[in-house]
């Protein structure tokens, strides 16, 4: 399957189930307090970074580059809204036009774009322009051969000192780098956290913290859930 065919499959799969997915995912996220811990920490760190950046620019007589955050694979915008409620200037990107329609309807006035998280440049997102990038269970639809390029794109748009939070169904340390699984909407893969950290390290993003939720906390498949927080080198 070519890259364009894969993207079309994911888009069509989510378009077809947009209503059911929207009805489910917001409540599912609201019921995951351990997930919230990392998203809240991400929001706090981004706000701190933006404040420091603005203070530094002001002291130097310049202008701050701003503090936007991209929620990539945003679905109906539930995490985008969570971030904005915590003072983060977040916007959403999703491959599914139907999910973006739901996001606009639920959160009027917030920016949501139809686009591929692996090609944010097509949406005009410039290099080193964002204070943060959030990928909340959206990388799982990226196959192993495309993951390095996708992570390279997410790090490309991060400003020096900016933060990246990626969350995904995980493999344990002995499980190898990647494994496909039976996602209910579209083909998906789970990844070794160490493998993802290694790929991010190629592009100057180092691990700040990780939370791995025990397999027994997943009542559906019994998978570990990984939340990796990284930061792009400031230099």
Backbone bond lengths (Angstrom), bond angles and torsions (degrees), N, CA, C in turn:
res aa  C-N    CA-C-N  psi(-1)  N-CA   C-N-CA  omega(-1)  CA-C   N-CA-C  phi
1 X - - - 1.460 - - 1.525 109.53 -
2 X 1.324 116.88 129.23 1.452 120.34 178.60 1.529 110.49 -74.46
3 X 1.336 115.42 167.91 1.459 120.01 179.20 1.525 111.46 -60.66
4 X 1.321 116.95 -43.18 1.468 119.90 -179.34 1.519 111.31 -66.36
5 X 1.331 117.32 -36.31 1.466 120.57 176.79 1.523 111.09 -67.13
6 X 1.338 116.76 -40.00 1.466 120.46 178.56 1.527 111.01 -62.93
7 X 1.324 115.99 -45.24 1.462 119.57 179.46 1.522 111.37 -62.97
8 X 1.338 115.72 -39.99 1.466 119.46 178.73 1.521 111.31 -64.08
9 X 1.333 116.61 -37.12 1.463 120.31 178.53 1.521 111.32 -64.20
10 X 1.333 116.66 -47.53 1.465 120.70 179.44 1.530 110.30 -62.64
11 X 1.319 116.47 -45.37 1.472 120.32 179.10 1.519 111.10 -58.70
12 X 1.318 116.88 -49.56 1.469 120.68 -177.03 1.528 111.64 -66.39
13 X 1.332 116.41 -37.84 1.463 119.97 179.67 1.529 110.91 -62.78
14 X 1.320 116.60 -44.03 1.464 119.60 -179.67 1.520 112.07 -74.58
15 X 1.317 117.60 -35.07 1.467 119.53 174.82 1.527 110.48 -59.43
16 X 1.324 115.75 -41.86 1.466 120.22 -176.43 1.525 112.23 -66.87
17 X 1.326 117.58 -28.01 1.465 121.08 -176.82 1.529 111.83 -116.67
18 X 1.329 116.69 23.22 1.465 120.33 -173.27 1.519 112.77 -60.28
19 X 1.327 117.07 -42.62 1.463 119.50 -177.53 1.526 111.22 -65.82
20 X 1.319 116.15 -48.41 1.461 120.09 -179.55 1.521 110.87 -65.08
21 X 1.307 117.25 -40.48 1.464 121.01 -179.65 1.527 110.63 -64.95
22 X 1.325 116.88 -42.62 1.459 121.02 179.36 1.525 110.90 -62.42
23 X 1.317 116.64 -41.45 1.461 120.57 -179.88 1.519 112.06 -64.72
24 X 1.330 116.33 -29.72 1.465 121.08 -175.55 1.521 113.60 -89.85
25 X 1.337 117.25 -44.28 1.463 119.95 -162.44 1.519 113.06 -71.63
26 X 1.326 118.46 -34.29 1.451 119.36 179.68 1.517 112.28 -63.26
27 X 1.324 116.36 -44.11 1.463 120.41 177.98 1.525 110.82 -68.00
28 X 1.317 117.03 -36.55 1.463 120.08 178.88 1.520 110.52 -62.71
29 X 1.329 116.76 -44.41 1.468 120.36 178.85 1.523 110.80 -64.77
30 X 1.324 116.30 -42.06 1.468 120.39 -179.69 1.518 111.84 -62.07
31 X 1.321 116.98 -26.13 1.457 121.10 -178.49 1.511 114.34 -93.65
32 X 1.349 118.08 15.69 1.463 122.08 -177.70 1.531 110.64 -118.96
33 X 1.306 118.70 75.29 1.472 120.21 -176.29 1.515 114.27 -60.47
34 X 1.335 118.35 -31.84 1.463 118.71 178.30 1.526 111.19 -67.35
35 X 1.310 117.14 -34.91 1.464 120.96 173.45 1.522 109.72 -62.41
36 X 1.329 116.06 -42.19 1.463 120.46 -179.29 1.523 112.02 -60.50
37 X 1.324 117.06 -33.41 1.460 120.16 -179.88 1.521 110.41 -56.08
38 X 1.321 116.88 -46.48 1.455 120.31 -177.90 1.523 112.39 -74.80
39 X 1.319 117.27 -37.14 1.465 119.37 177.81 1.525 110.06 -66.30
40 X 1.329 116.84 -40.33 1.465 120.43 177.12 1.520 110.84 -63.56
41 X 1.329 117.25 -43.66 1.462 120.33 178.24 1.526 110.60 -61.80
42 X 1.316 116.51 -42.74 1.460 121.23 176.78 1.525 110.29 -57.64
43 X 1.341 117.26 -47.64 1.463 121.34 -179.77 1.524 111.13 -60.84
44 X 1.325 117.15 -44.24 1.459 121.20 -179.83 1.522 111.30 -62.75
45 X 1.335 116.57 -44.01 1.463 120.48 -178.88 1.524 111.71 -67.80
46 X 1.322 117.31 -39.23 1.466 119.95 177.13 1.522 110.60 -62.74
47 X 1.333 116.91 -45.44 1.468 119.26 179.23 1.525 110.87 -61.37
48 X 1.317 117.32 -40.82 1.457 121.42 177.70 1.526 110.70 -62.17
49 X 1.326 116.24 -45.27 1.460 121.09 179.29 1.519 111.38 -61.66
50 X 1.329 116.67 -44.95 1.466 120.55 -179.61 1.527 110.60 -62.45
51 X 1.340 116.64 -41.39 1.457 120.07 177.70 1.512 112.40 -62.47
52 X 1.329 116.56 -43.48 1.463 120.51 178.63 1.525 111.12 -64.76
53 X 1.325 115.65 -39.97 1.460 120.40 179.50 1.529 110.70 -63.82
54 X 1.326 116.36 -44.31 1.462 120.49 -179.63 1.522 111.17 -64.94
55 X 1.340 116.28 -41.00 1.461 119.94 179.46 1.529 110.60 -64.39
56 X 1.317 116.45 -40.95 1.453 120.11 179.11 1.510 112.77 -65.11
57 X 1.323 116.30 -41.64 1.465 120.30 178.70 1.523 110.66 -65.90
58 X 1.330 116.50 -40.00 1.459 120.09 -179.78 1.526 110.85 -65.24
59 X 1.332 116.44 -41.70 1.455 120.30 179.44 1.524 111.47 -63.93
60 X 1.339 115.75 -30.90 1.454 120.66 -179.65 1.522 112.31 -87.95
61 X 1.336 116.35 -0.39 1.453 119.56 -179.97 1.508 113.97 78.19
62 X 1.339 116.99 16.38 1.460 121.03 -179.49 1.511 111.49 -106.96
63 X 1.324 114.56 -161.32 1.465 121.24 -178.69 1.519 109.44 -124.20
64 X 1.319 116.28 135.28 1.457 120.42 179.22 1.523 110.94 -64.16
65 X 1.332 115.71 143.39 1.471 120.14 178.67 1.523 112.26 -72.29
66 X 1.320 118.06 -10.51 1.462 120.68 -179.93 1.513 111.17 98.91
67 X 1.332 115.62 175.85 1.450 118.76 -172.99 1.500 114.48 -137.01
68 X 1.325 118.04 41.51 1.455 119.94 -179.49 1.530 111.54 -70.96
69 X 1.335 113.91 150.92 1.464 122.21 177.15 1.523 108.24 -128.41
70 X 1.327 116.66 134.89 1.459 121.77 176.23 1.520 109.92 -99.07
71 X 1.334 115.54 125.43 1.463 122.28 171.36 1.522 106.04 -97.60
72 X 1.336 116.42 98.92 1.455 120.78 -171.18 1.527 109.85 -93.09
73 X 1.336 115.29 132.92 1.456 119.99 -170.30 1.516 109.08 73.78
74 X 1.329 116.20 45.14 1.467 122.53 -168.76 1.516 113.71 -74.21
75 X 1.348 119.05 -14.47 1.459 120.17 -177.02 1.515 110.76 58.10
76 X 1.327 118.33 -135.25 1.465 120.89 -178.90 1.522 113.91 -82.29
77 X 1.324 118.08 14.53 1.458 121.32 169.15 1.514 116.38 87.56
78 X 1.329 118.51 15.71 1.460 120.74 -175.99 1.530 112.64 -67.77
79 X 1.347 117.25 -39.50 1.463 119.43 178.93 1.531 110.25 -77.26
80 X 1.316 117.28 -35.82 1.465 120.43 174.86 1.521 109.81 -55.51
81 X 1.326 116.46 -46.75 1.465 121.08 179.66 1.529 111.10 -64.94
82 X 1.326 117.72 -39.46 1.465 122.28 177.67 1.525 109.98 -58.25
83 X 1.327 116.89 -44.80 1.461 120.85 179.24 1.523 111.39 -65.50
84 X 1.318 116.74 -44.47 1.464 120.33 -178.84 1.532 111.25 -64.14
85 X 1.306 117.08 -35.91 1.465 120.52 176.77 1.523 111.57 -64.06
86 X 1.326 116.84 -18.09 1.464 121.53 179.76 1.524 111.60 -106.45
87 X 1.310 116.26 21.31 1.459 121.03 171.68 1.504 115.90 83.69
88 X 1.327 117.54 17.00 1.462 121.52 179.47 1.523 109.33 -100.40
89 X 1.328 116.54 134.09 1.465 122.07 180.00 1.531 108.95 -81.41
90 X 1.329 115.77 75.27 1.463 121.70 -173.56 1.519 111.79 -97.69
91 X 1.335 115.18 146.09 1.452 122.51 169.41 1.521 108.51 -131.04
92 X 1.341 116.67 160.33 1.449 120.66 -174.23 1.518 113.44 -114.59
93 X 1.318 115.12 150.67 1.467 123.09 176.32 1.519 107.74 -134.27
94 X 1.324 117.16 132.08 1.460 119.88 176.33 1.522 109.77 -147.95
95 X 1.327 114.76 149.59 1.460 121.25 -178.69 1.525 112.48 -73.44
96 X 1.335 117.26 -24.78 1.462 121.71 -174.16 1.532 112.12 -91.29
97 X 1.318 118.38 114.94 1.473 119.51 176.82 1.521 112.84 -59.63
98 X 1.322 117.86 -34.85 1.462 120.02 -179.28 1.528 110.95 -67.62
99 X 1.318 117.70 -40.25 1.456 119.50 177.21 1.523 111.44 -67.06
100 X 1.314 116.95 -36.38 1.465 119.94 176.76 1.528 110.47 -65.33
101 X 1.322 117.77 -36.23 1.465 120.85 174.65 1.534 110.40 -60.18
102 X 1.326 116.45 -43.66 1.464 120.19 178.07 1.532 110.87 -64.14
103 X 1.325 116.68 -38.44 1.458 120.40 178.97 1.525 111.03 -63.42
104 X 1.322 116.74 -44.89 1.468 120.86 177.92 1.529 111.02 -61.45
105 X 1.322 116.34 -41.37 1.466 120.25 -178.22 1.527 111.44 -66.35
106 X 1.331 116.60 -39.88 1.460 120.51 -177.09 1.525 112.66 -79.39
107 X 1.345 116.38 -27.42 1.466 120.17 -174.16 1.527 109.86 -134.52
108 X 1.334 117.81 68.76 1.466 120.82 -177.83 1.523 111.06 -61.61
109 X 1.321 114.80 143.03 1.449 120.30 179.80 1.506 114.92 89.65
110 X 1.340 117.21 -10.27 1.460 121.57 177.80 1.523 108.60 -94.32
111 X 1.311 116.48 142.29 1.471 120.82 179.63 1.523 110.52 -75.66
112 X 1.326 115.38 125.50 1.459 122.50 171.59 1.526 107.81 -135.14
113 X 1.328 116.80 129.43 1.456 122.49 -178.16 1.521 110.86 -118.73
114 X 1.318 116.08 144.70 1.457 121.31 169.60 1.518 107.33 -83.46
115 X 1.324 116.52 121.74 1.449 119.04 -178.96 1.513 112.60 -176.10
116 X 1.328 115.06 171.74 1.461 123.80 -178.03 1.523 109.05 -96.85
117 X 1.319 117.57 126.95 1.460 120.59 179.64 1.523 111.90 -63.02
118 X 1.325 117.25 -18.59 1.454 120.96 177.41 1.508 114.02 -87.55
119 X 1.341 117.59 1.49 1.469 121.58 179.63 1.524 109.53 -147.04
120 X 1.316 115.92 63.05 1.463 120.36 -179.99 1.523 111.59 -69.10
121 X 1.321 116.84 -19.96 1.456 119.95 176.16 1.511 112.36 -61.37
122 X 1.332 117.30 -30.29 1.459 120.76 178.54 1.526 111.84 -65.79
123 X 1.328 116.69 -19.42 1.458 121.70 177.24 1.529 111.84 -96.54
124 X 1.324 115.92 4.72 1.459 120.17 179.39 1.511 114.88 84.09
125 X 1.346 117.48 15.45 1.464 119.90 178.87 1.527 108.16 -80.22
126 X 1.324 115.74 114.23 1.462 121.13 -172.76 1.518 111.59 -79.23
127 X 1.309 115.42 160.64 1.454 122.17 176.26 1.527 110.38 -61.16
128 X 1.342 115.84 135.98 1.470 123.21 175.62 1.522 112.97 57.55
129 X 1.351 117.08 34.52 1.467 120.48 -174.86 1.518 114.73 -104.19
130 X 1.332 119.07 -9.79 1.460 121.71 -173.38 1.523 111.91 -112.22
131 X 1.329 115.24 142.70 1.463 120.60 176.00 1.513 111.60 -77.39
132 X 1.330 116.75 -21.04 1.447 119.63 -179.46 1.505 112.87 -163.70
133 X 1.314 115.63 157.27 1.464 123.39 174.40 1.528 107.74 -134.95
134 X 1.330 114.79 131.75 1.465 122.18 177.93 1.520 108.39 -116.90
135 X 1.335 116.39 129.11 1.467 121.74 174.14 1.518 107.11 -126.85
136 X 1.332 116.01 87.60 1.455 122.03 -173.84 1.534 109.88 -90.75
137 X 1.326 116.21 94.14 1.465 123.79 -179.40 1.527 112.56 60.48
138 X 1.323 117.61 29.37 1.464 120.33 176.87 1.518 112.89 -101.87
139 X 1.327 118.39 -22.33 1.463 120.81 178.52 1.522 112.54 -70.02
140 X 1.330 117.32 -14.88 1.461 119.86 -175.20 1.524 112.47 -64.09
141 X 1.319 118.50 -20.73 1.462 120.74 178.65 1.527 112.59 -91.73
142 X 1.320 116.49 7.58 1.464 122.11 175.44 1.523 108.50 -96.27
143 X 1.327 118.73 118.11 1.472 119.74 -178.32 1.522 111.13 -69.67
144 X 1.325 116.86 161.38 1.465 120.24 -174.82 1.522 114.50 -55.34
145 X 1.343 118.03 -37.64 1.458 118.36 -177.50 1.526 112.75 -70.92
146 X 1.334 117.28 -20.17 1.462 121.25 179.80 1.519 112.89 -98.76
147 X 1.335 118.15 -10.80 1.456 120.60 -175.10 1.530 113.35 -61.71
148 X 1.343 120.63 -43.98 1.471 118.58 -179.70 1.526 112.89 -57.91
149 X 1.329 117.68 -43.42 1.465 120.08 -179.19 1.525 111.26 -68.37
150 X 1.326 117.00 -36.99 1.461 120.21 179.32 1.522 110.98 -65.28
151 X 1.329 117.22 -45.84 1.459 119.77 177.62 1.524 111.39 -65.23
152 X 1.318 117.29 -34.19 1.467 119.98 176.03 1.522 110.82 -61.57
153 X 1.333 117.20 -39.38 1.465 120.66 178.43 1.523 111.44 -67.27
154 X 1.331 117.67 -40.83 1.461 119.83 179.19 1.521 111.47 -65.37
155 X 1.312 117.82 -34.44 1.460 120.09 177.61 1.526 111.76 -78.59
156 X 1.317 117.39 -28.27 1.472 120.57 178.46 1.522 112.05 -57.02
157 X 1.329 116.10 -40.90 1.466 119.65 -173.35 1.530 112.25 -83.27
158 X 1.335 118.12 -9.15 1.462 121.77 -179.51 1.521 111.28 -75.68
159 X 1.328 116.08 131.79 1.455 120.29 172.05 1.526 109.79 -67.76
160 X 1.327 118.53 151.89 1.466 119.65 172.15 1.530 110.03 -54.69
161 X 1.322 116.08 127.35 1.453 121.28 -175.93 1.513 114.39 91.19
162 X 1.345 116.99 -6.79 1.452 121.02 -179.80 1.519 112.69 -75.84
163 X 1.337 115.60 164.12 1.464 122.14 -173.09 1.532 112.29 -112.52
164 X 1.315 114.88 147.64 1.466 123.31 176.85 1.523 108.68 -128.63
165 X 1.334 116.59 130.18 1.468 120.97 174.44 1.518 108.34 -123.13
166 X 1.323 116.76 120.63 1.457 122.15 177.39 1.528 108.53 -120.48
167 X 1.323 115.86 135.22 1.467 122.31 -179.18 1.519 108.45 -128.14
168 X 1.332 116.53 141.39 1.461 119.08 -174.78 1.521 109.87 -166.75
169 X 1.334 115.92 158.88 1.458 120.98 169.14 1.527 107.44 -66.63
170 X 1.324 116.34 133.79 1.458 119.93 -168.37 1.521 112.84 -116.78
171 X 1.325 113.84 160.65 1.457 122.94 167.22 1.512 109.08 -97.09
172 X 1.320 117.32 154.11 1.454 117.92 172.71 1.529 109.18 -78.07
173 X 1.322 116.59 174.35 1.460 121.34 -172.34 1.518 112.60 -59.13
174 X 1.322 117.13 -29.03 1.461 120.39 -176.66 1.526 112.73 -93.33
175 X 1.324 116.73 3.90 1.451 119.86 -171.84 1.501 116.49 -89.80
176 X 1.347 118.50 3.78 1.446 120.47 -177.17 1.517 111.13 84.59
177 X 1.335 117.98 178.46 1.467 120.67 -174.86 1.521 114.21 -75.94
178 X 1.336 118.62 -31.44 1.465 119.99 -173.10 1.517 110.65 -157.03
179 X 1.335 114.62 155.18 1.468 120.66 177.89 1.527 108.15 -157.85
180 X 1.318 117.38 134.19 1.459 120.59 177.46 1.531 109.61 -75.09
181 X 1.344 115.69 156.67 1.460 119.68 176.38 1.521 110.35 -148.42
182 X 1.312 115.27 169.31 1.465 122.25 -169.65 1.538 111.94 -87.62
183 X 1.303 117.04 68.44 1.463 121.16 176.62 1.528 109.35 -63.52
184 X 1.341 116.67 144.63 1.465 120.62 -173.55 1.517 113.81 -75.68
185 X 1.336 117.51 -15.42 1.464 119.43 -176.83 1.525 111.90 -109.13
186 X 1.330 117.58 -51.12 1.464 120.57 -171.89 1.527 109.48 -149.70
187 X 1.347 118.30 157.93 1.464 120.78 -179.87 1.522 112.07 -50.84
188 X 1.344 116.09 137.94 1.461 119.76 -173.36 1.522 110.91 -146.81
189 X 1.339 114.13 160.69 1.462 122.57 179.23 1.516 109.53 -133.80
190 X 1.332 114.80 147.91 1.465 119.26 169.93 1.520 108.00 -111.17
191 X 1.335 115.25 151.95 1.457 120.63 -169.22 1.523 112.10 -127.41
192 X 1.314 114.52 155.05 1.453 121.17 170.86 1.529 108.55 -72.72
193 X 1.341 118.82 127.71 1.465 119.72 176.52 1.524 112.98 -55.65
194 X 1.332 117.66 -40.26 1.459 119.89 -179.93 1.529 111.22 -64.15
195 X 1.322 116.98 -35.39 1.462 120.82 177.64 1.523 110.28 -63.86
196 X 1.323 117.24 -44.85 1.469 120.71 179.64 1.524 110.60 -64.77
197 X 1.331 117.09 -43.30 1.463 120.25 178.08 1.527 110.75 -60.18
198 X 1.330 117.08 -39.99 1.456 120.59 178.54 1.517 112.59 -63.11
199 X 1.330 117.23 -40.75 1.463 120.49 178.17 1.524 111.35 -66.63
200 X 1.320 116.72 -40.24 1.468 119.87 178.64 1.528 111.00 -65.12
201 X 1.316 116.26 -35.62 1.455 120.22 -179.25 1.520 113.15 -62.35
202 X 1.316 117.26 -25.99 1.467 120.52 177.45 1.520 111.72 -63.28
203 X 1.324 116.59 -20.51 1.465 120.90 -174.40 1.525 111.75 -117.90
204 X 1.322 115.98 24.35 1.448 120.05 172.16 1.512 115.32 79.65
205 X 1.335 117.48 15.08 1.463 120.82 175.97 1.518 108.22 -103.96
206 X 1.315 116.34 120.05 1.451 121.37 -178.83 1.522 110.65 -108.24
207 X 1.306 115.43 151.76 1.457 121.35 -178.29 1.524 110.96 -69.64
208 X 1.320 116.33 130.84 1.456 123.58 173.98 1.527 109.88 -98.91
209 X 1.324 116.11 -44.00 1.461 120.71 -178.43 1.519 108.86 -161.87
210 X 1.321 115.20 158.90 1.458 119.61 172.26 1.523 109.35 -142.48
211 X 1.316 114.00 147.29 1.456 121.20 172.02 1.517 106.34 -124.69
212 X 1.315 117.23 122.46 1.461 121.88 174.83 1.524 107.31 -115.28
213 X 1.316 115.61 114.04 1.460 121.54 -178.32 1.531 108.50 -83.68
214 X 1.299 116.66 134.98 1.458 122.33 -173.38 1.528 111.91 -60.82
215 X 1.336 117.15 146.51 1.470 120.97 -178.85 1.522 113.79 -54.43
216 X 1.324 116.38 -34.90 1.453 119.65 -177.54 1.514 114.17 -66.42
217 X 1.335 117.21 -14.03 1.460 121.15 178.07 1.526 112.26 -82.84
218 X 1.323 117.43 -7.69 1.465 122.30 177.70 1.523 108.49 -100.24
219 X 1.342 118.09 103.03 1.463 119.69 -175.17 1.522 113.72 -76.29
220 X 1.327 117.95 -12.51 1.464 120.79 -175.65 1.520 111.61 -86.42
221 X 1.344 117.18 -54.01 1.467 120.04 -175.25 1.522 113.35 -122.81
222 X 1.313 118.07 -11.75 1.457 120.10 -177.12 1.509 113.25 71.29
223 X 1.349 116.75 35.38 1.460 121.52 178.53 1.526 110.12 -95.43
224 X 1.335 117.89 145.68 1.460 119.05 165.57 1.534 109.29 -63.98
225 X 1.323 115.79 152.30 1.465 121.87 176.47 1.524 107.69 -118.51
226 X 1.334 116.94 123.32 1.466 121.06 -176.64 1.526 110.52 -107.21
227 X 1.326 115.43 136.81 1.459 123.28 174.40 1.522 106.64 -126.96
228 X 1.323 117.09 108.98 1.463 122.32 -175.70 1.520 109.37 -109.22
229 X 1.331 115.86 124.85 1.445 122.55 177.83 1.510 108.38 -108.51
230 X 1.328 116.42 122.91 1.453 121.49 -179.91 1.520 111.81 -127.11
231 X 1.300 115.90 164.87 1.459 121.17 178.42 1.524 109.37 -136.73
232 X 1.328 114.82 135.92 1.460 119.68 177.09 1.525 109.46 -75.87
233 X 1.319 115.91 139.19 1.462 120.30 -179.01 1.522 110.55 -55.52
234 X 1.324 116.01 139.21 1.460 120.53 -174.90 1.524 112.01 -75.68
235 X 1.318 117.98 -22.51 1.454 120.10 -176.33 1.505 112.70 -78.87
